[in-house]
Amino acid sequence: MLMKWIVGTVVSLALALVILFLLGRETFHAEITIDATPEEVWSVLTDASNYAAWNPLLVPISGEIREGGEVEYRMTQPDGTQSIMKSTVEKVVALKELHQHAGIPGILTAHHSYRLEPTQGGTRLIQHEVDNGVAMLFWDSSWVQPTYEAVNQALKLRVEGLRESQR
Protein backbone atom coordinates (compact mmCIF):
# COMPACT_ATOMS: atom_id res chain seq x y z
CA MET A 1 0.00 0.00 0.00
CA LEU A 2 2.81 2.39 0.88
CA MET A 3 4.51 1.64 -2.46
CA LYS A 4 1.33 2.55 -4.38
CA TRP A 5 1.13 5.84 -2.49
CA ILE A 6 4.78 6.66 -3.23
CA VAL A 7 4.42 5.82 -6.92
CA GLY A 8 1.16 7.79 -7.13
CA THR A 9 2.77 10.80 -5.44
CA VAL A 10 5.83 10.72 -7.71
CA VAL A 11 3.68 10.40 -10.84
CA SER A 12 1.42 13.26 -9.66
CA LEU A 13 4.40 15.52 -8.95
CA ALA A 14 5.97 14.70 -12.31
CA LEU A 15 2.69 15.44 -14.09
CA ALA A 16 2.31 18.73 -12.21
CA LEU A 17 5.84 19.76 -13.19
CA VAL A 18 5.19 18.91 -16.85
CA ILE A 19 1.98 20.96 -16.82
CA LEU A 20 3.72 23.92 -15.16
CA PHE A 21 6.56 23.66 -17.70
CA LEU A 22 4.12 23.69 -20.61
CA LEU A 23 2.13 26.61 -19.18
CA GLY A 24 5.32 28.62 -18.65
CA ARG A 25 6.03 29.42 -22.28
CA GLU A 26 6.29 32.73 -24.13
CA THR A 27 7.37 33.63 -27.64
CA PHE A 28 8.94 36.91 -28.74
CA HIS A 29 9.30 37.96 -32.37
CA ALA A 30 10.66 41.18 -33.86
CA GLU A 31 11.45 42.05 -37.47
CA ILE A 32 13.03 45.00 -39.21
CA THR A 33 14.31 45.77 -42.70
CA ILE A 34 17.82 47.18 -42.88
CA ASP A 35 19.06 49.14 -45.89
CA ALA A 36 22.19 47.02 -46.30
CA THR A 37 23.33 43.68 -47.67
CA PRO A 38 23.18 40.48 -45.57
CA GLU A 39 27.01 40.62 -45.51
CA GLU A 40 26.97 44.07 -43.92
CA VAL A 41 24.36 43.08 -41.34
CA TRP A 42 26.11 39.79 -40.55
CA SER A 43 29.42 41.58 -40.08
CA VAL A 44 28.00 43.75 -37.29
CA LEU A 45 25.84 40.99 -35.79
CA THR A 46 28.78 38.60 -35.36
CA ASP A 47 31.36 41.19 -34.23
CA ALA A 48 31.15 40.56 -30.48
CA SER A 49 33.89 43.07 -29.69
CA ASN A 50 31.71 45.98 -30.86
CA TYR A 51 28.31 45.05 -29.34
CA ALA A 52 28.72 47.75 -26.67
CA ALA A 53 28.64 50.35 -29.46
CA TRP A 54 25.10 49.45 -30.49
CA ASN A 55 23.37 46.70 -28.47
CA PRO A 56 21.32 48.10 -25.55
CA LEU A 57 20.55 44.65 -24.11
CA LEU A 58 23.45 42.22 -24.48
CA VAL A 59 27.18 42.81 -24.50
CA PRO A 60 29.49 39.80 -24.74
CA ILE A 61 32.14 39.76 -22.02
CA SER A 62 33.77 36.46 -22.95
CA GLY A 63 33.57 33.74 -25.56
CA GLU A 64 33.12 33.65 -29.30
CA ILE A 65 30.06 33.75 -31.51
CA ARG A 66 30.78 30.50 -33.35
CA GLU A 67 28.94 27.20 -33.59
CA GLY A 68 29.47 25.21 -30.40
CA GLY A 69 30.92 28.25 -28.64
CA GLU A 70 29.86 29.55 -25.28
CA VAL A 71 29.33 33.27 -24.82
CA GLU A 72 28.93 35.08 -21.54
CA TYR A 73 26.86 38.26 -21.84
CA ARG A 74 26.21 41.21 -19.58
CA MET A 75 22.47 41.76 -19.92
CA THR A 76 21.07 45.20 -19.12
CA GLN A 77 17.30 45.42 -18.76
CA PRO A 78 15.56 48.72 -19.54
CA ASP A 79 15.32 49.56 -15.81
CA GLY A 80 19.13 49.28 -15.53
CA THR A 81 19.15 45.89 -13.80
CA GLN A 82 22.20 43.95 -14.95
CA SER A 83 22.92 40.24 -14.85
CA ILE A 84 25.32 37.79 -16.39
CA MET A 85 23.90 35.27 -18.84
CA LYS A 86 25.74 32.32 -20.36
CA SER A 87 24.66 31.16 -23.79
CA THR A 88 25.64 28.31 -26.08
CA VAL A 89 25.77 28.96 -29.81
CA GLU A 90 23.81 26.06 -31.33
CA LYS A 91 23.94 26.86 -35.01
CA VAL A 92 25.62 29.33 -37.33
CA VAL A 93 24.83 29.56 -41.02
CA ALA A 94 26.94 32.43 -42.32
CA LEU A 95 24.89 35.37 -43.61
CA LYS A 96 21.62 33.60 -42.68
CA GLU A 97 21.16 32.27 -39.13
CA LEU A 98 22.51 32.49 -35.62
CA HIS A 99 20.86 30.31 -32.94
CA GLN A 100 21.72 30.35 -29.24
CA HIS A 101 20.23 28.90 -26.08
CA ALA A 102 20.62 29.70 -22.41
CA GLY A 103 19.15 28.80 -19.06
CA ILE A 104 18.39 25.86 -16.82
CA PRO A 105 16.12 23.22 -18.40
CA GLY A 106 12.74 23.02 -16.70
CA ILE A 107 13.34 26.19 -14.70
CA LEU A 108 13.87 28.83 -17.42
CA THR A 109 15.35 28.38 -20.87
CA ALA A 110 15.63 30.71 -23.81
CA HIS A 111 16.06 29.59 -27.41
CA HIS A 112 16.97 32.67 -29.44
CA SER A 113 17.67 33.14 -33.13
CA TYR A 114 18.57 35.85 -35.57
CA ARG A 115 17.66 35.19 -39.19
CA LEU A 116 18.68 37.31 -42.15
CA GLU A 117 16.68 37.31 -45.36
CA PRO A 118 17.71 39.27 -48.44
CA THR A 119 14.97 41.61 -49.65
CA GLN A 120 14.70 44.00 -52.53
CA GLY A 121 16.93 46.85 -51.39
CA GLY A 122 18.08 45.40 -48.10
CA THR A 123 17.96 42.67 -45.50
CA ARG A 124 15.13 41.59 -43.25
CA LEU A 125 16.40 40.83 -39.75
CA ILE A 126 14.18 38.51 -37.71
CA GLN A 127 14.71 37.92 -34.02
CA HIS A 128 12.74 35.03 -32.57
CA GLU A 129 12.88 33.62 -29.07
CA VAL A 130 10.96 30.98 -27.16
CA ASP A 131 11.31 31.08 -23.38
CA ASN A 132 9.92 28.30 -21.28
CA GLY A 133 10.03 26.78 -17.87
CA VAL A 134 8.31 27.02 -14.53
CA ALA A 135 9.91 30.41 -13.80
CA MET A 136 7.98 31.96 -16.69
CA LEU A 137 4.86 31.73 -14.52
CA PHE A 138 6.44 34.15 -12.02
CA TRP A 139 8.70 36.34 -14.17
CA ASP A 140 7.53 39.67 -15.60
CA SER A 141 8.73 39.43 -19.20
CA SER A 142 6.77 42.47 -20.39
CA TRP A 143 10.02 44.30 -21.16
CA VAL A 144 11.42 41.65 -23.53
CA GLN A 145 9.38 42.33 -26.70
CA PRO A 146 9.94 46.12 -26.76
CA THR A 147 13.61 45.57 -25.94
CA TYR A 148 14.06 43.19 -28.87
CA GLU A 149 12.43 45.79 -31.10
CA ALA A 150 14.90 48.37 -29.71
CA VAL A 151 17.82 45.98 -30.38
CA ASN A 152 16.65 45.59 -33.99
CA GLN A 153 16.40 49.38 -34.38
CA ALA A 154 19.86 49.85 -32.83
CA LEU A 155 21.36 47.26 -35.19
CA LYS A 156 19.70 48.98 -38.14
CA LEU A 157 21.13 52.36 -37.12
CA ARG A 158 24.60 50.85 -36.60
CA VAL A 159 24.70 48.98 -39.92
CA GLU A 160 23.24 51.82 -41.96
CA GLY A 161 25.53 54.33 -40.21
CA LEU A 162 28.62 52.26 -40.99
CA ARG A 163 27.44 51.86 -44.57
CA GLU A 164 26.95 55.61 -44.93
CA SER A 165 30.37 56.40 -43.45
CA GLN A 166 32.07 54.11 -46.00
CA ARG A 167 30.60 55.92 -48.99
C-alpha positions, 0 to 999 in steps of 0.5 A: 500500500505504501509503495502505491502511495509513493508511486502515485505521489511521484507520478502526480508531482511529475505530471504537475511539473510537466503541466507547469513547464508547458504553461510557462512558455512565451514567444517573442518575435521582432522584425526590421528591414535594414538598408544594407546587404546580408554581408553588412548586417552579418558583419555587425551581428557577429562582431562581439567586440563591438556590441557595446557600441550598439546593443542596448541589451546584451554585450558579450564579455567572454567567448566567441560567436561560433557554432558550439561556442559559449558566450557570456553576456552582460544583460542590461534590462531597460530599468538598468538591472544587470545580470550575467547570462551564459549562452551556447551557440547552437547553429551558425549559417553564415549570412543567414542564421545564428541560434543560441540557447541559455538557461536551466532546463525546466526552470527557465530556458531561452532559445533565441535566433537571428535570421537574415533574409535578403529583400529587394533593397536590403535585409530583413532581420528577424529575431525570434525567441521561445522562453519556457520553464516554470519560472515563466509563470512568475517572471515579468517578461513584459520588457522583452518584446519592446527591448528586442524591437529596440535591439533591432532598431539599434542594429539597423542604425549601426549597420546603416551608419557604418554603410553611410560612413564608407561611402 
